[in-house]
Amino acid sequence: DSDGDGLSNHDELVIHGTDPSNPDSDEDGFDDLLEVEENSSPTSAQSYPTRTLLVRPTANGTISGSLNTYRLGTIATLAATPAPGYVFTRWTGNASDQQSRVASILMDRNKSVGAIFGQDSSDSDGDGLSNYDEIVVHGTDPDSSDTDGDGFNDGVEVEEGSNPADAQVYPTRVLTVTNSNNGTVSGA
């Protein structure tokens, strides 16, 4: 084993067609023995050891930037994007140690990741409805406290049973007038 790569000179010359004086015959950054063990070609720089990244299906958002196969030792960069009305909560699997919506994962072995998204409970416009309720439940604008512009706050309209997304449907009151003197009531 002249080059110390773990393959005998005989195996390099006769079996694999590699250079017994160079531990990385194809100069791809992986020694000949590792490539033989990984079933990649030690004589082709376009064939190298790889690792697989499985991105688990997720609800209420997406994970972008992923490939299925990565060159051994590279960094996979993934981004978690919540659907409207949701927020990124956390990564799962081999990215569970990552805190931000963008995760960097060293592909030193086969890995699996997922993301969890939760309902956005913040109230961007201060109308008493969460962003989740505005977007997903009522179809209103989480950045406008009066989505339909009828002068009534979205939260008040929901509370009163009217439609905060339709200016023609707004809270109303019934006025009941009682006349105890058998007289006439005008303006009612």
KEFIMAR-953411 format. One record per residue: y, x, z of N, C-alpha, C in turn; chain. Coordinates in nm, 3 decimals, padded with zeros to 5 digits. Example, Ala and Ser with C-alpha at 12.3 -4.5 7.8 and 13.67 -1.06 7.14 Angstrom:
// KEFIMAR-953411
-00.569,01.319,00.780,-00.450,01.230,00.780,-00.330,01.320,00.780,A
-00.225,01.285,00.708,-00.106,01.367,00.714,00.003,01.290,00.787,A
This chain:
// KEFIMAR-953411
-00.118,00.086,00.000,00.000,00.000,00.000,00.124,00.090,00.000,A
00.155,00.145,-00.116,00.265,00.243,-00.127,00.400,00.188,-00.085,A
00.428,00.061,-00.112,00.560,00.005,-00.080,00.566,-00.070,00.054,A
00.452,-00.078,00.126,00.450,-00.139,00.258,00.473,-00.290,00.259,A
00.444,-00.358,00.149,00.468,-00.503,00.143,00.348,-00.585,00.188,A
00.237,-00.519,00.226,00.120,-00.592,00.272,00.016,-00.614,00.164,A
00.045,-00.575,00.041,-00.052,-00.585,-00.069,-00.100,-00.445,-00.105,A
-00.230,-00.430,-00.125,-00.282,-00.298,-00.164,-00.233,-00.265,-00.305,A
-00.229,-00.137,-00.336,-00.190,-00.095,-00.471,-00.282,-00.159,-00.575,A
-00.411,-00.165,-00.544,-00.507,-00.229,-00.635,-00.468,-00.375,-00.661,A
-00.442,-00.452,-00.553,-00.406,-00.594,-00.569,-00.276,-00.610,-00.647,A
-00.181,-00.520,-00.621,-00.052,-00.530,-00.693,-00.072,-00.505,-00.842,A
-00.146,-00.401,-00.878,-00.163,-00.366,-01.018,-00.261,-00.457,-01.091,A
-00.374,-00.486,-01.031,-00.482,-00.556,-01.099,-00.471,-00.708,-01.086,A
-00.442,-00.758,-00.967,-00.445,-00.903,-00.945,-00.309,-00.969,-00.971,A
-00.202,-00.912,-00.919,-00.071,-00.979,-00.922,00.025,-00.927,-01.027,A
-00.002,-00.809,-01.084,00.086,-00.752,-01.184,00.222,-00.712,-01.129,A
00.225,-00.674,-01.001,00.351,-00.635,-00.936,00.362,-00.483,-00.928,A
00.479,-00.435,-00.889,00.508,-00.292,-00.880,00.466,-00.240,-00.742,A
00.365,-00.153,-00.734,00.318,-00.104,-00.603,00.418,-00.013,-00.532,A
00.528,00.023,-00.601,00.630,00.107,-00.536,00.756,00.027,-00.500,A
00.752,-00.106,-00.519,00.867,-00.191,-00.487,00.816,-00.314,-00.410,A
00.856,-00.331,-00.284,00.805,-00.445,-00.206,00.853,-00.582,-00.259,A
00.957,-00.583,-00.344,01.009,-00.707,-00.403,01.018,-00.686,-00.554,A
00.905,-00.697,-00.620,00.895,-00.662,-00.762,00.994,-00.738,-00.850,A
01.021,-00.864,-00.821,01.112,-00.942,-00.906,01.256,-00.946,-00.854,A
01.282,-00.872,-00.743,01.418,-00.859,-00.689,01.483,-00.995,-00.655,A
01.402,-01.090,-00.607,01.458,-01.222,-00.573,01.487,-01.239,-00.424,A
01.466,-01.130,-00.347,01.495,-01.136,-00.203,01.374,-01.168,-00.117,A
01.259,-01.189,-00.179,01.136,-01.218,-00.104,01.032,-01.114,-00.139,A
00.967,-01.056,-00.035,00.869,-00.952,-00.066,00.747,-01.012,-00.134,A
00.676,-00.926,-00.205,00.563,-00.969,-00.289,00.456,-01.044,-00.209,A
00.422,-00.995,-00.089,00.319,-01.061,-00.010,00.360,-01.204,00.026,A
00.485,-01.224,00.070,00.531,-01.358,00.104,00.520,-01.450,-00.017,A
00.559,-01.401,-00.133,00.550,-01.485,-00.254,00.405,-01.520,-00.288,A
00.315,-01.426,-00.271,00.174,-01.454,-00.296,00.125,-01.559,-00.196,A
00.159,-01.543,-00.068,00.116,-01.638,00.036,00.178,-01.777,00.013,A
00.296,-01.783,-00.043,00.368,-01.910,-00.066,00.336,-01.971,-00.202,A
00.250,-01.905,-00.279,00.214,-01.951,-00.414,00.334,-01.956,-00.510,A
00.430,-01.868,-00.488,00.535,-01.850,-00.588,00.505,-01.719,-00.659,A
00.570,-01.694,-00.771,00.538,-01.577,-00.852,00.617,-01.455,-00.806,A
00.548,-01.348,-00.766,00.618,-01.227,-00.725,00.674,-01.148,-00.844,A
00.651,-01.198,-00.967,00.702,-01.128,-01.085,00.811,-01.207,-01.156,A
00.854,-01.320,-01.101,00.958,-01.402,-01.163,01.064,-01.439,-01.058,A
01.188,-01.397,-01.080,01.296,-01.426,-00.987,01.328,-01.576,-00.982,A
01.283,-01.652,-01.080,01.306,-01.797,-01.080,01.200,-01.872,-01.000,A
01.101,-01.803,-00.953,00.995,-01.861,-00.870,01.003,-01.794,-00.733,A
01.029,-01.873,-00.631,01.048,-01.818,-00.496,00.999,-01.921,-00.394,A
00.979,-01.879,-00.271,00.936,-01.971,-00.167,01.043,-02.079,-00.142,A
00.996,-02.202,-00.121,01.088,-02.314,-00.097,01.046,-02.391,00.028,A
01.139,-02.474,00.074,01.111,-02.565,00.184,01.162,-02.703,00.144,A
01.098,-02.806,00.198,01.130,-02.944,00.163,01.212,-03.010,00.273,A
01.313,-03.086,00.232,01.394,-03.164,00.325,01.371,-03.311,00.294,A
01.318,-03.383,00.391,01.297,-03.526,00.377,01.412,-03.597,00.446,A
01.486,-03.677,00.370,01.595,-03.757,00.427,01.540,-03.897,00.450,A
01.534,-03.936,00.575,01.479,-04.067,00.610,01.575,-04.178,00.569,A
01.521,-04.291,00.526,01.608,-04.405,00.493,01.689,-04.446,00.616,A
01.811,-04.488,00.593,01.899,-04.525,00.703,01.967,-04.657,00.673,A
02.001,-04.731,00.776,02.071,-04.859,00.760,02.218,-04.841,00.794,A
02.303,-04.915,00.727,02.446,-04.922,00.756,02.523,-04.795,00.723,A
02.472,-04.717,00.630,02.541,-04.597,00.586,02.453,-04.518,00.491,A
02.505,-04.405,00.445,02.429,-04.320,00.352,02.436,-04.174,00.395,A
02.341,-04.097,00.344,02.340,-03.952,00.364,02.349,-03.890,00.225,A
02.451,-03.809,00.203,02.468,-03.748,00.071,02.458,-03.597,00.081,A
02.438,-03.535,-00.034,02.434,-03.390,-00.044,02.296,-03.331,-00.034,A
02.196,-03.415,-00.021,02.063,-03.361,00.001,01.986,-03.343,-00.130,A
01.909,-03.238,-00.134,01.811,-03.214,-00.238,01.675,-03.229,-00.172,A
01.572,-03.238,-00.248,01.439,-03.244,-00.188,01.387,-03.105,-00.154,A
01.417,-03.008,-00.241,01.361,-02.874,-00.225,01.473,-02.771,-00.218,A
01.462,-02.679,-00.122,01.560,-02.573,-00.103,01.491,-02.438,-00.103,A
01.561,-02.338,-00.150,01.513,-02.201,-00.143,01.499,-02.164,00.005,A
01.388,-02.103,00.042,01.363,-02.061,00.180,01.482,-01.981,00.232,A
01.532,-02.020,00.350,01.641,-01.947,00.416,01.781,-01.993,00.379,A
01.794,-02.090,00.287,01.928,-02.138,00.251,01.974,-02.246,00.350,A
02.099,-02.283,00.338,02.158,-02.386,00.424,02.171,-02.515,00.344,A
02.118,-02.623,00.399,02.135,-02.756,00.341,02.254,-02.821,00.412,A
02.349,-02.872,00.334,02.466,-02.938,00.391,02.459,-03.086,00.357,A
02.457,-03.170,00.460,02.446,-03.314,00.444,02.569,-03.382,00.502,A
02.607,-03.496,00.445,02.719,-03.574,00.496,02.674,-03.717,00.521,A
02.704,-03.768,00.640,02.671,-03.906,00.677,02.796,-03.991,00.656,A
02.784,-04.095,00.574,02.897,-04.183,00.545,02.863,-04.325,00.588,A
02.937,-04.378,00.687,02.908,-04.514,00.733,02.953,-04.619,00.632,A
02.881,-04.731,00.629,02.923,-04.846,00.548,03.046,-04.908,00.616,A
03.127,-04.986,00.542,03.243,-05.051,00.603,03.202,-05.134,00.725,A
03.277,-05.117,00.835,03.248,-05.188,00.958,03.158,-05.111,01.053,A
03.114,-04.993,01.011,03.024,-04.912,01.093,03.085,-04.774,01.115,A
03.034,-04.702,01.214,03.074,-04.565,01.242,02.949,-04.478,01.256,A
02.963,-04.351,01.223,02.854,-04.256,01.242,02.833,-04.238,01.392,A
02.706,-04.246,01.435,02.674,-04.230,01.577,02.611,-04.094,01.603,A
02.502,-04.064,01.530,02.436,-03.935,01.552,02.332,-03.908,01.443,A
02.292,-03.780,01.435,02.184,-03.738,01.348,02.053,-03.751,01.422,A
01.943,-03.763,01.349,01.810,-03.765,01.408,01.725,-03.657,01.343,A
01.607,-03.638,01.396,01.514,-03.539,01.340,01.564,-03.397,01.359,A
01.549,-03.317,01.255,01.585,-03.175,01.264,01.734,-03.149,01.261,A
01.815,-03.253,01.260,01.960,-03.235,01.267,02.017,-03.295,01.395,A
01.930,-03.331,01.489,01.976,-03.400,01.610,02.070,-03.316,01.696,A
02.073,-03.185,01.676,02.164,-03.099,01.751,02.304,-03.095,01.689,A
02.321,-03.154,01.572,02.450,-03.154,01.502,02.538,-03.268,01.557,A
02.667,-03.243,01.572,02.757,-03.341,01.632,02.845,-03.414,01.531,A
02.883,-03.348,01.424,02.977,-03.409,01.329,02.904,-03.482,01.217,A
02.980,-03.556,01.136,02.921,-03.630,01.022,02.869,-03.536,00.914,A
02.910,-03.410,00.916,02.859,-03.312,00.819,02.767,-03.217,00.896,A
02.644,-03.208,00.850,02.544,-03.124,00.918,02.502,-03.010,00.827,A
02.485,-02.892,00.886,02.434,-02.774,00.815,02.299,-02.740,00.874,A
02.197,-02.735,00.788,02.060,-02.717,00.835,01.999,-02.596,00.766,A
01.952,-02.502,00.845,01.885,-02.384,00.792,01.746,-02.423,00.746,A
01.717,-02.400,00.621,01.587,-02.438,00.563,01.487,-02.324,00.579,A
01.447,-02.301,00.703,01.349,-02.198,00.733,01.207,-02.255,00.742,A
01.198,-02.388,00.735,01.070,-02.458,00.733,01.095,-02.598,00.676,A
00.990,-02.673,00.647,01.008,-02.811,00.602,01.072,-02.891,00.714,A
01.169,-02.977,00.678,01.243,-03.052,00.779,01.263,-03.196,00.737,A
01.298,-03.277,00.836,01.320,-03.419,00.816,01.443,-03.460,00.897,A
01.534,-03.537,00.836,01.656,-03.580,00.906,01.686,-03.727,00.876,A
01.765,-03.785,00.962,01.814,-03.922,00.944,01.948,-03.933,01.013,A
02.012,-04.047,00.997,02.141,-04.071,01.064,02.141,-04.212,01.120,A
02.211,-04.228,01.231,02.225,-04.360,01.292,02.372,-04.399,01.288,A
02.395,-04.523,01.245,02.530,-04.577,01.238,02.537,-04.700,01.328,A
02.647,-04.715,01.401,02.665,-04.830,01.489,02.785,-04.912,01.446,A
02.795,-05.031,01.503,02.908,-05.119,01.472,03.038,-05.054,01.519,A
03.142,-05.065,01.437,03.274,-05.011,01.470,03.342,-05.110,01.565,A
03.343,-05.076,01.693,03.399,-05.167,01.793,03.549,-05.148,01.814,A
03.610,-05.054,01.742,03.755,-05.037,01.756,03.828,-05.153,01.690,A
03.954,-05.171,01.726,04.037,-05.280,01.674,04.164,-05.217,01.617,A
04.157,-05.173,01.492,04.267,-05.098,01.430,04.399,-05.172,01.429,A
04.396,-05.304,01.410,04.522,-05.380,01.398,04.559,-05.456,01.524,A
04.481,-05.445,01.631,04.515,-05.506,01.759,04.514,-05.658,01.760,A
04.434,-05.720,01.675,04.433,-05.867,01.669,04.322,-05.930,01.754,A
04.250,-05.848,01.829,04.145,-05.901,01.914,04.008,-05.906,01.849,A
03.998,-05.869,01.723,03.869,-05.864,01.653,03.833,-05.719,01.626,A
03.707,-05.682,01.649,03.666,-05.545,01.620,03.668,-05.523,01.469,A
03.676,-05.398,01.428,03.671,-05.367,01.285,03.541,-05.418,01.224,A
03.430,-05.409,01.298,03.303,-05.462,01.250,03.315,-05.612,01.225,A
03.365,-05.686,01.323,03.379,-05.831,01.307,03.468,-05.866,01.189,A
03.578,-05.792,01.174,03.670,-05.821,01.064,03.603,-05.801,00.928,A
03.536,-05.687,00.910,03.480,-05.653,00.779,03.350,-05.728,00.752,A
03.258,-05.723,00.846,03.123,-05.774,00.822,03.111,-05.924,00.849,A
03.173,-05.973,00.955,03.155,-06.114,00.994,03.255,-06.207,00.927,A
03.385,-06.171,00.932,03.489,-06.263,00.887,03.550,-06.232,00.751,A
03.526,-06.113,00.697,03.583,-06.077,00.568,03.734,-06.060,00.572,A
03.786,-06.014,00.683,03.930,-05.994,00.698,03.964,-05.846,00.694,A
04.092,-05.815,00.690,04.141,-05.677,00.680,04.159,-05.619,00.820,A
04.083,-05.514,00.854,04.096,-05.456,00.988,04.228,-05.383,01.011,A
04.307,-05.367,00.906,04.436,-05.301,00.919,04.553,-05.399,00.915,A
04.525,-05.529,00.913,04.631,-05.631,00.913,04.594,-05.739,01.015,A
04.682,-05.762,01.113,04.651,-05.860,01.217,04.659,-06.003,01.164,A
04.721,-06.024,01.046,04.728,-06.157,00.984,04.686,-06.142,00.839,A
04.557,-06.136,00.816,04.502,-06.108,00.683,04.555,-06.203,00.577,A
04.557,-06.332,00.605,04.597,-06.429,00.503,04.747,-06.457,00.500,A
04.824,-06.394,00.588,04.969,-06.406,00.585,05.022,-06.544,00.619,A
04.947,-06.622,00.695,04.992,-06.758,00.728,05.070,-06.766,00.859,A
05.093,-06.650,00.921,05.170,-06.648,01.045,05.084,-06.656,01.170,A
04.954,-06.666,01.153,04.864,-06.673,01.269,04.778,-06.547,01.273,A
04.770,-06.488,01.389,04.689,-06.370,01.414,04.542,-06.401,01.384,A
04.471,-06.305,01.318,04.330,-06.325,01.283,04.244,-06.364,01.403,A
04.263,-06.297,01.516,04.186,-06.327,01.636,04.211,-06.469,01.685,A
04.336,-06.513,01.679,04.370,-06.650,01.720,04.303,-06.750,01.627,A
04.307,-06.722,01.498,04.244,-06.815,01.402,04.094,-06.827,01.426,A
04.027,-06.716,01.453,03.884,-06.722,01.482,03.860,-06.801,01.610,A
03.939,-06.773,01.711,03.925,-06.843,01.839,03.948,-06.994,01.824,A
04.039,-07.031,01.738,04.073,-07.172,01.717,03.982,-07.241,01.615,A
03.894,-07.163,01.550,03.801,-07.222,01.455,03.857,-07.241,01.316,A
03.971,-07.178,01.285,04.024,-07.185,01.149,03.979,-07.062,01.073,A
04.024,-07.045,00.949,03.978,-06.936,00.864,04.088,-06.831,00.851,A
04.068,-06.711,00.910,04.171,-06.608,00.903,04.187,-06.544,00.765,A
04.099,-06.580,00.671,04.107,-06.523,00.536,04.162,-06.624,00.436,A
04.205,-06.742,00.483,04.255,-06.848,00.395,04.383,-06.906,00.454,A
04.496,-06.883,00.385,04.626,-06.928,00.436,04.637,-07.080,00.441,A
04.550,-07.149,00.372,04.553,-07.296,00.372,04.479,-07.355,00.492,A
04.407,-07.273,00.564,04.331,-07.320,00.681,04.383,-07.242,00.802,A
04.452,-07.311,00.891,04.514,-07.247,01.006,04.497,-07.335,01.129,A
04.526,-07.281,01.246,04.511,-07.359,01.369,04.605,-07.481,01.368,A
04.553,-07.591,01.415,04.635,-07.714,01.427,04.614,-07.773,01.565,A
04.704,-07.861,01.600,04.695,-07.932,01.726,04.711,-08.081,01.698,A
04.647,-08.161,01.778,04.662,-08.306,01.769,04.754,-08.348,01.882,A
04.856,-08.422,01.846,04.951,-08.470,01.945,04.915,-08.616,01.976,A
04.886,-08.641,02.098,04.855,-08.777,02.141,04.973,-08.828,02.223,A
05.029,-08.940,02.178,05.145,-08.997,02.247,05.099,-09.126,02.315,A
05.128,-09.134,02.440,05.093,-09.254,02.515,05.222,-09.326,02.551,A
05.226,-09.454,02.521,05.345,-09.535,02.550,05.306,-09.634,02.659,A
05.361,-09.614,02.775,05.324,-09.700,02.886,05.422,-09.816,02.905,A
05.531,-09.816,02.831,05.632,-09.921,02.849,05.633,-10.021,02.734,A
05.533,-10.022,02.653,05.524,-10.110,02.537,05.644,-10.097,02.447,A
05.700,-09.981,02.442,05.817,-09.959,02.357,05.775,-09.889,02.228,A
05.869,-09.846,02.152,05.844,-09.778,02.025,05.861,-09.629,02.045,A
05.772,-09.555,01.984,05.781,-09.409,01.987,05.815,-09.366,01.846,A
05.920,-09.290,01.830,05.957,-09.246,01.697,05.932,-09.097,01.684,A
05.913,-09.054,01.562,05.891,-08.912,01.535,05.749,-08.867,01.561,A
05.658,-08.951,01.590,05.522,-08.910,01.619,05.434,-08.930,01.500,A
